[in-house]
Amino acid sequence: MERPEIDQRFRVIQMVWAALAGGVAVYSIVVWFVVSGRLGTSPMGGSAALDATPAIVLMAAAVSMVVAGVVLRRARSLPQGREAAETVAAYQSHVIVSSAVQEGGGLLGLSVAFLAGQATWALGIGAVTVFALFLTRPDRVELDRLLR
């Protein structure tokens, strides 16, 4: 596999990762606008059954971060000496899966915040999820290390 092809595949990984992070950011802002009443009267009134929002959100975030961490650790421990195409494909799969798991945890938390009518939680969950995605963004130096 030639360097230009590796560069192109890495750009695809970055675009997918950016789309996942951007989706969470946009959804958190939409939830905040709707729930906070900035667009008029909020249709969500909250519920006593959803007073457990913080616990649910923290559990979802913790599970998604642990799973994403496990997937990324596996990517970092790929065996040396593999074909370049195989290494890039494995790295791409690991990054996309771990990012999707993180995004899923964030979207779950945002959905719960929406149902509970918690505008502040929506912004907090969105910010924490996007921050966590930035911590695990695709790293070209790491890919180059795996290709050696």
Secondary structure, DSSP 8 states (H G I E B T S, - for coil): --HHHHHHHHHHHHHHHHHHHHHHHHHHHHHHHHHHTTTSS-S----GGGTTHHHHHHHHHHHHHHHHHHHHHHHHT--TT--HHHHHHHHHHHHHHHHHHHHHHHHHHHHHHHHHT-HHHHHHHHHHHHHHHHHT---HHHHHHHH-
